Amino acid sequence: MTQDIRDFLPPSCGLVAFGEPTHQEPAFGRARNELCARLVERGFRSIALETDRVAALAVDAFVREGAGSLDDVLRDGFTHGFGEQEPNRELVAWMRAYNHTRPPEERLAFHGFDAPTENTTAPSPRPYLEHARDYLGTDLDVAALVGDDERWSRAEAVLDAAMSPGASAEADRLRAVADDLLGVLYARAAELIAATSRAEWERARTQLTAGADLLRYHRQAARPGEPGERLAGLLGTRDEIMARNLLAIRSLEAGRGGTLVFAHNGHLQRNPSVWRMGETDVTWNGAGRIVAALVGGEEYFFVAGALGGTGPWALTPVPKEPSDVEADLLLEVGSGGPEAG
């Protein structure tokens, strides 16, 4: 990046979204780390990455409190294989070092804002609902309703609508259970926070929300249709979950400072996202488009990362709104392309 992005930021901006065009080029992660350090100087106190929100709680506990080890949180706190990327190791280590001598209110926070899904699989909602059940002290038998976890997590449950448990009577009952648990969580918030802590209450809400989101994702997977139609529905559901997670994170962090968001451009751009599937363009609203519409242009600032040069990694430019900025890293690629990071 040849210019300081801070020069472009509106004074009221609380969400700076930096996108990457591919997950395979580590230069974007290193540029993100540099931008994070600059924004911390400006008063930002959190970062949100494209990784499972529940898993990322372990990373946050490490960077804020030193809980666990760096290797453990890179293995367990990142999804999609992102814990194996060196820029993420460098980021987490830097955040822990920054927080080590600072009071709690000044420490940097780490968040994930993705759903706990992969491209072809989505896990069982059982552990997420059971966490909330245990926190509330009820004796609800969630496992009996869920059944075998494997029937939810196998690839066929997402790829084949007829094999998905998302439209079953048990899934309908589980959705009602999740809604009831959320109501109790809020109704008893005062006493629960007094007996535990606000952080433990937030953790229970995060776990419960993730379980409810998984049930909706599995319900989407159970809808029949043409492949392009089904894919658009799944991608749209995932990004809608991402958007609500970002809004929840922003609500938590608004009183402490801004939040840097890092993910693929397709999740963060303000325009509709498009994925070409054969001869069909699959289109859906990404998290950035949803969030920008809800918080306003001054609050959400998107920077589209781009690859310079030509060759097999040359990418179609991201269509941008007038207020968006493109950070072209000018990564020269040869005929064979750079090695995957």
PASEGU-823382 format. One record per residue (C-alpha): residue number from 1; residue in one letter; x, y, z. Coordinates in nm, 2 decimals. Layout:
N
(atom NUM "a" (X Y Z))
...
end
This chain:
341
(atom 1 "m" (0.00 0.00 0.00))
(atom 2 "t" (0.15 0.32 -0.11))
(atom 3 "q" (-0.07 0.55 0.10))
(atom 4 "d" (-0.17 0.55 0.46))
(atom 5 "i" (-0.53 0.43 0.46))
(atom 6 "r" (-0.59 0.64 0.78))
(atom 7 "d" (-0.58 0.95 0.55))
(atom 8 "f" (-0.91 0.83 0.38))
(atom 9 "l" (-1.10 0.73 0.69))
(atom 10 "p" (-1.41 0.94 0.79))
(atom 11 "p" (-1.38 1.06 1.15))
(atom 12 "s" (-1.69 0.85 1.26))
(atom 13 "c" (-1.57 0.53 1.10))
(atom 14 "g" (-1.59 0.24 1.34))
(atom 15 "l" (-1.56 -0.05 1.10))
(atom 16 "v" (-1.26 -0.07 0.85))
(atom 17 "a" (-1.30 -0.37 0.63))
(atom 18 "f" (-0.99 -0.48 0.44))
(atom 19 "g" (-1.05 -0.75 0.18))
(atom 20 "e" (-0.82 -0.99 0.01))
(atom 21 "p" (-0.89 -1.14 -0.34))
(atom 22 "t" (-0.75 -1.48 -0.25))
(atom 23 "h" (-0.67 -1.67 0.07))
(atom 24 "q" (-0.35 -1.81 -0.08))
(atom 25 "e" (-0.13 -1.50 -0.09))
(atom 26 "p" (0.03 -1.42 0.25))
(atom 27 "a" (0.12 -1.06 0.15))
(atom 28 "f" (-0.24 -0.96 0.23))
(atom 29 "g" (-0.22 -1.10 0.58))
(atom 30 "r" (0.10 -0.91 0.64))
(atom 31 "a" (-0.05 -0.59 0.50))
(atom 32 "r" (-0.34 -0.64 0.73))
(atom 33 "n" (-0.11 -0.67 1.03))
(atom 34 "e" (0.06 -0.35 0.94))
(atom 35 "l" (-0.27 -0.18 0.90))
(atom 36 "c" (-0.39 -0.32 1.23))
(atom 37 "a" (-0.09 -0.16 1.41))
(atom 38 "r" (-0.16 0.18 1.24))
(atom 39 "l" (-0.52 0.17 1.34))
(atom 40 "v" (-0.43 0.08 1.70))
(atom 41 "e" (-0.24 0.40 1.71))
(atom 42 "r" (-0.56 0.58 1.60))
(atom 43 "g" (-0.76 0.42 1.89))
(atom 44 "f" (-0.89 0.09 1.73))
(atom 45 "r" (-0.91 -0.18 1.99))
(atom 46 "s" (-1.03 -0.49 1.81))
(atom 47 "i" (-0.99 -0.70 1.50))
(atom 48 "a" (-1.25 -0.94 1.34))
(atom 49 "l" (-1.14 -1.22 1.10))
(atom 50 "e" (-1.31 -1.46 0.87))
(atom 51 "t" (-1.31 -1.75 1.11))
(atom 52 "d" (-1.56 -1.91 1.34))
(atom 53 "r" (-1.68 -1.68 1.61))
(atom 54 "v" (-1.71 -1.95 1.88))
(atom 55 "a" (-1.36 -2.10 1.80))
(atom 56 "a" (-1.21 -1.75 1.81))
(atom 57 "l" (-1.31 -1.71 2.17))
(atom 58 "a" (-1.00 -1.92 2.25))
(atom 59 "v" (-0.78 -1.68 2.06))
(atom 60 "d" (-0.93 -1.38 2.24))
(atom 61 "a" (-0.86 -1.54 2.58))
(atom 62 "f" (-0.50 -1.59 2.48))
(atom 63 "v" (-0.44 -1.24 2.35))
(atom 64 "r" (-0.62 -1.07 2.64))
(atom 65 "e" (-0.54 -1.30 2.93))
(atom 66 "g" (-0.26 -1.53 2.81))
(atom 67 "a" (-0.48 -1.84 2.84))
(atom 68 "g" (-0.34 -2.14 2.67))
(atom 69 "s" (-0.05 -2.14 2.43))
(atom 70 "l" (0.01 -1.98 2.09))
(atom 71 "d" (0.02 -2.32 1.91))
(atom 72 "d" (-0.30 -2.44 2.08))
(atom 73 "v" (-0.50 -2.13 1.98))
(atom 74 "l" (-0.37 -2.14 1.62))
(atom 75 "r" (-0.48 -2.50 1.60))
(atom 76 "d" (-0.82 -2.47 1.78))
(atom 77 "g" (-0.91 -2.11 1.74))
(atom 78 "f" (-0.90 -2.08 1.36))
(atom 79 "t" (-1.12 -2.25 1.11))
(atom 80 "h" (-1.08 -2.30 0.73))
(atom 81 "g" (-0.71 -2.39 0.79))
(atom 82 "f" (-0.63 -2.03 0.86))
(atom 83 "g" (-0.43 -2.11 1.18))
(atom 84 "e" (-0.16 -2.26 0.96))
(atom 85 "q" (-0.09 -1.92 0.79))
(atom 86 "e" (0.22 -1.74 0.92))
(atom 87 "p" (0.07 -1.39 0.91))
(atom 88 "n" (-0.20 -1.51 1.15))
(atom 89 "r" (0.06 -1.65 1.39))
(atom 90 "e" (0.24 -1.31 1.37))
(atom 91 "l" (-0.08 -1.12 1.44))
(atom 92 "v" (-0.18 -1.33 1.74))
(atom 93 "a" (0.17 -1.31 1.89))
(atom 94 "w" (0.19 -0.93 1.84))
(atom 95 "m" (-0.15 -0.88 2.00))
(atom 96 "r" (-0.05 -1.09 2.30))
(atom 97 "a" (0.27 -0.89 2.34))
(atom 98 "y" (0.09 -0.56 2.30))
(atom 99 "n" (-0.17 -0.65 2.57))
(atom 100 "h" (0.08 -0.80 2.82))
(atom 101 "t" (0.16 -0.49 3.02))
(atom 102 "r" (-0.17 -0.30 2.96))
(atom 103 "p" (-0.48 -0.27 3.18))
(atom 104 "p" (-0.78 -0.48 3.07))
(atom 105 "e" (-0.97 -0.18 2.93))
(atom 106 "e" (-0.69 -0.10 2.69))
(atom 107 "r" (-0.62 -0.45 2.56))
(atom 108 "l" (-0.69 -0.55 2.20))
(atom 109 "a" (-0.97 -0.80 2.14))
(atom 110 "f" (-0.97 -1.07 1.88))
(atom 111 "h" (-1.30 -1.18 1.72))
(atom 112 "g" (-1.41 -1.43 1.45))
(atom 113 "f" (-1.73 -1.33 1.26))
(atom 114 "d" (-1.79 -1.64 1.05))
(atom 115 "a" (-2.02 -1.93 1.10))
(atom 116 "p" (-1.87 -2.27 1.20))
(atom 117 "t" (-1.90 -2.41 0.85))
(atom 118 "e" (-1.68 -2.52 0.57))
(atom 119 "n" (-1.75 -2.52 0.20))
(atom 120 "t" (-1.92 -2.86 0.20))
(atom 121 "t" (-2.00 -2.93 0.57))
(atom 122 "a" (-2.17 -2.78 0.87))
(atom 123 "p" (-2.14 -2.93 1.22))
(atom 124 "s" (-2.41 -3.05 1.45))
(atom 125 "p" (-2.57 -2.77 1.67))
(atom 126 "r" (-2.55 -2.99 1.98))
(atom 127 "p" (-2.24 -2.86 2.16))
(atom 128 "y" (-2.35 -2.50 2.11))
(atom 129 "l" (-2.70 -2.55 2.25))
(atom 130 "e" (-2.57 -2.77 2.53))
(atom 131 "h" (-2.33 -2.49 2.64))
(atom 132 "a" (-2.62 -2.25 2.68))
(atom 133 "r" (-2.83 -2.51 2.85))
(atom 134 "d" (-2.56 -2.58 3.11))
(atom 135 "y" (-2.51 -2.21 3.17))
(atom 136 "l" (-2.88 -2.17 3.23))
(atom 137 "g" (-2.88 -2.48 3.46))
(atom 138 "t" (-3.16 -2.66 3.28))
(atom 139 "d" (-3.19 -3.04 3.23))
(atom 140 "l" (-3.30 -3.03 2.86))
(atom 141 "d" (-3.18 -3.34 2.67))
(atom 142 "v" (-3.05 -3.17 2.36))
(atom 143 "a" (-2.86 -3.49 2.25))
(atom 144 "a" (-3.18 -3.68 2.22))
(atom 145 "l" (-3.32 -3.43 1.97))
(atom 146 "v" (-3.00 -3.40 1.78))
(atom 147 "g" (-2.93 -3.77 1.74))
(atom 148 "d" (-2.61 -3.88 1.58))
(atom 149 "d" (-2.38 -3.58 1.52))
(atom 150 "e" (-2.25 -3.74 1.20))
(atom 151 "r" (-2.59 -3.70 1.02))
(atom 152 "w" (-2.54 -3.33 1.05))
(atom 153 "s" (-2.17 -3.30 0.98))
(atom 154 "r" (-2.14 -3.53 0.67))
(atom 155 "a" (-2.09 -3.36 0.34))
(atom 156 "e" (-2.42 -3.51 0.20))
(atom 157 "a" (-2.62 -3.32 0.46))
(atom 158 "v" (-2.52 -2.99 0.28))
(atom 159 "l" (-2.47 -3.11 -0.08))
(atom 160 "d" (-2.79 -3.31 -0.11))
(atom 161 "a" (-3.12 -3.16 0.01))
(atom 162 "a" (-3.28 -3.50 0.05))
(atom 163 "m" (-3.00 -3.61 0.29))
(atom 164 "s" (-3.02 -3.30 0.51))
(atom 165 "p" (-3.17 -3.32 0.86))
(atom 166 "g" (-3.25 -2.95 0.85))
(atom 167 "a" (-3.62 -2.99 0.76))
(atom 168 "s" (-3.69 -3.28 1.00))
(atom 169 "a" (-3.93 -3.26 1.29))
(atom 170 "e" (-3.63 -3.28 1.53))
(atom 171 "a" (-3.47 -2.98 1.37))
(atom 172 "d" (-3.80 -2.78 1.40))
(atom 173 "r" (-3.81 -2.87 1.77))
(atom 174 "l" (-3.44 -2.77 1.81))
(atom 175 "r" (-3.51 -2.43 1.65))
(atom 176 "a" (-3.79 -2.38 1.91))
(atom 177 "v" (-3.56 -2.49 2.19))
(atom 178 "a" (-3.29 -2.24 2.08))
(atom 179 "d" (-3.55 -1.96 2.07))
(atom 180 "d" (-3.68 -2.05 2.42))
(atom 181 "l" (-3.32 -2.07 2.56))
(atom 182 "l" (-3.24 -1.72 2.41))
(atom 183 "g" (-3.55 -1.58 2.58))
(atom 184 "v" (-3.45 -1.72 2.91))
(atom 185 "l" (-3.10 -1.60 2.87))
(atom 186 "y" (-3.23 -1.24 2.83))
(atom 187 "a" (-3.50 -1.27 3.09))
(atom 188 "r" (-3.25 -1.38 3.36))
(atom 189 "a" (-2.96 -1.16 3.24))
(atom 190 "a" (-2.94 -0.96 3.56))
(atom 191 "e" (-2.92 -1.25 3.80))
(atom 192 "l" (-2.70 -1.46 3.56))
(atom 193 "i" (-2.44 -1.18 3.52))
(atom 194 "a" (-2.44 -1.12 3.90))
(atom 195 "a" (-2.38 -1.49 3.96))
(atom 196 "t" (-2.11 -1.53 3.68))
(atom 197 "s" (-1.99 -1.23 3.48))
(atom 198 "r" (-2.09 -1.03 3.18))
(atom 199 "a" (-1.82 -1.21 2.98))
(atom 200 "e" (-1.97 -1.55 3.07))
(atom 201 "w" (-2.32 -1.43 2.97))
(atom 202 "e" (-2.18 -1.30 2.64))
(atom 203 "r" (-2.01 -1.63 2.58))
(atom 204 "a" (-2.34 -1.82 2.64))
(atom 205 "r" (-2.52 -1.59 2.40))
(atom 206 "t" (-2.25 -1.64 2.14))
(atom 207 "q" (-2.27 -2.01 2.17))
(atom 208 "l" (-2.65 -2.01 2.16))
(atom 209 "t" (-2.66 -1.78 1.86))
(atom 210 "a" (-2.41 -2.01 1.67))
(atom 211 "g" (-2.63 -2.31 1.74))
(atom 212 "a" (-2.94 -2.13 1.62))
(atom 213 "d" (-2.75 -2.01 1.31))
(atom 214 "l" (-2.64 -2.36 1.23))
(atom 215 "l" (-3.00 -2.48 1.25))
(atom 216 "r" (-3.10 -2.21 1.00))
(atom 217 "y" (-2.80 -2.31 0.77))
(atom 218 "h" (-2.91 -2.67 0.78))
(atom 219 "r" (-3.27 -2.57 0.71))
(atom 220 "q" (-3.14 -2.39 0.40))
(atom 221 "a" (-2.94 -2.70 0.30))
(atom 222 "a" (-3.26 -2.90 0.31))
(atom 223 "r" (-3.43 -2.67 0.05))
(atom 224 "p" (-3.45 -2.84 -0.29))
(atom 225 "g" (-3.36 -2.66 -0.61))
(atom 226 "e" (-3.11 -2.63 -0.90))
(atom 227 "p" (-2.74 -2.63 -0.79))
(atom 228 "g" (-2.70 -2.26 -0.86))
(atom 229 "e" (-3.01 -2.18 -0.66))
(atom 230 "r" (-2.91 -2.39 -0.37))
(atom 231 "l" (-2.56 -2.25 -0.36))
(atom 232 "a" (-2.69 -1.89 -0.37))
(atom 233 "g" (-2.91 -1.97 -0.07))
(atom 234 "l" (-2.62 -2.13 0.13))
(atom 235 "l" (-2.38 -1.84 0.05))
(atom 236 "g" (-2.65 -1.58 0.13))
(atom 237 "t" (-2.73 -1.75 0.46))
(atom 238 "r" (-2.36 -1.77 0.56))
(atom 239 "d" (-2.31 -1.40 0.48))
(atom 240 "e" (-2.62 -1.30 0.67))
(atom 241 "i" (-2.48 -1.48 0.97))
(atom 242 "m" (-2.15 -1.30 0.92))
(atom 243 "a" (-2.33 -0.96 0.90))
(atom 244 "r" (-2.52 -1.02 1.23))
(atom 245 "n" (-2.20 -1.13 1.40))
(atom 246 "l" (-2.02 -0.82 1.28))
(atom 247 "l" (-2.31 -0.60 1.41))
(atom 248 "a" (-2.29 -0.79 1.75))
(atom 249 "i" (-1.91 -0.74 1.77))
(atom 250 "r" (-1.95 -0.37 1.68))
(atom 251 "s" (-2.20 -0.34 1.96))
(atom 252 "l" (-1.96 -0.49 2.21))
(atom 253 "e" (-1.66 -0.28 2.09))
(atom 254 "a" (-1.83 0.06 2.02))
(atom 255 "g" (-1.74 0.20 2.35))
(atom 256 "r" (-1.37 0.10 2.33))
(atom 257 "g" (-1.28 0.20 1.98))
(atom 258 "g" (-1.29 0.09 1.61))
(atom 259 "t" (-1.27 -0.26 1.47))
(atom 260 "l" (-1.06 -0.38 1.17))
(atom 261 "v" (-1.23 -0.65 0.97))
(atom 262 "f" (-1.04 -0.89 0.74))
(atom 263 "a" (-1.19 -1.14 0.50))
(atom 264 "h" (-1.23 -1.22 0.13))
(atom 265 "n" (-1.34 -0.92 -0.08))
(atom 266 "g" (-1.66 -1.11 -0.17))
(atom 267 "h" (-1.77 -1.10 0.19))
(atom 268 "l" (-1.69 -0.74 0.25))
(atom 269 "q" (-1.77 -0.54 -0.06))
(atom 270 "r" (-2.08 -0.32 -0.08))
(atom 271 "n" (-2.20 -0.45 -0.42))
(atom 272 "p" (-2.37 -0.78 -0.46))
(atom 273 "s" (-2.13 -1.07 -0.45))
(atom 274 "v" (-2.09 -1.30 -0.76))
(atom 275 "w" (-1.95 -1.64 -0.80))
(atom 276 "r" (-1.94 -1.80 -1.15))
(atom 277 "m" (-2.06 -2.16 -1.14))
(atom 278 "g" (-2.01 -2.31 -1.49))
(atom 279 "e" (-2.21 -2.09 -1.71))
(atom 280 "t" (-2.42 -1.95 -1.42))
(atom 281 "d" (-2.34 -1.64 -1.21))
(atom 282 "v" (-2.44 -1.71 -0.85))
(atom 283 "t" (-2.53 -1.38 -0.69))
(atom 284 "w" (-2.61 -1.30 -0.32))
(atom 285 "n" (-2.57 -1.01 -0.07))
(atom 286 "g" (-2.25 -1.03 0.12))
(atom 287 "a" (-2.19 -0.93 0.48))
(atom 288 "g" (-2.04 -0.60 0.38))
(atom 289 "r" (-2.34 -0.50 0.17))
(atom 290 "i" (-2.57 -0.58 0.46))
(atom 291 "v" (-2.37 -0.41 0.73))
(atom 292 "a" (-2.30 -0.10 0.52))
(atom 293 "a" (-2.68 -0.06 0.46))
(atom 294 "l" (-2.76 -0.09 0.83))
(atom 295 "v" (-2.48 0.13 0.99))
(atom 296 "g" (-2.43 0.38 0.71))
(atom 297 "g" (-2.15 0.48 0.48))
(atom 298 "e" (-1.96 0.69 0.74))
(atom 299 "e" (-1.94 0.40 0.98))
(atom 300 "y" (-1.84 0.12 0.74))
(atom 301 "f" (-1.53 0.17 0.52))
(atom 302 "f" (-1.43 -0.09 0.27))
(atom 303 "v" (-1.08 -0.14 0.12))
(atom 304 "a" (-1.06 -0.39 -0.16))
(atom 305 "g" (-0.73 -0.57 -0.18))
(atom 306 "a" (-0.61 -0.64 -0.54))
(atom 307 "l" (-0.34 -0.83 -0.71))
(atom 308 "g" (-0.12 -0.64 -0.95))
(atom 309 "g" (0.03 -0.77 -1.27))
(atom 310 "t" (-0.12 -1.03 -1.51))
(atom 311 "g" (-0.12 -1.40 -1.54))
(atom 312 "p" (-0.32 -1.69 -1.39))
(atom 313 "w" (-0.38 -1.50 -1.07))
(atom 314 "a" (-0.51 -1.19 -1.24))
(atom 315 "l" (-0.85 -1.13 -1.09))
(atom 316 "t" (-1.16 -0.95 -1.20))
(atom 317 "p" (-1.17 -0.61 -1.02))
(atom 318 "v" (-1.42 -0.57 -0.74))
(atom 319 "p" (-1.69 -0.32 -0.83))
(atom 320 "k" (-1.67 -0.05 -0.58))
(atom 321 "e" (-1.89 0.23 -0.45))
(atom 322 "p" (-1.75 0.58 -0.48))
(atom 323 "s" (-1.65 0.58 -0.11))
(atom 324 "d" (-1.45 0.26 -0.14))
(atom 325 "v" (-1.07 0.24 -0.18))
(atom 326 "e" (-0.86 -0.02 -0.36))
(atom 327 "a" (-0.53 -0.12 -0.20))
(atom 328 "d" (-0.33 -0.26 -0.49))
(atom 329 "l" (-0.03 -0.46 -0.35))
(atom 330 "l" (0.12 -0.49 -0.70))
(atom 331 "l" (0.22 -0.85 -0.65))
(atom 332 "e" (0.41 -0.94 -0.97))
(atom 333 "v" (0.31 -1.29 -1.08))
(atom 334 "g" (0.49 -1.50 -1.34))
(atom 335 "s" (0.36 -1.75 -1.59))
(atom 336 "g" (0.33 -2.01 -1.32))
(atom 337 "g" (0.19 -1.78 -1.05))
(atom 338 "p" (0.31 -1.74 -0.69))
(atom 339 "e" (0.33 -2.04 -0.46))
(atom 340 "a" (0.03 -2.10 -0.24))
(atom 341 "g" (0.07 -1.95 0.11))
end
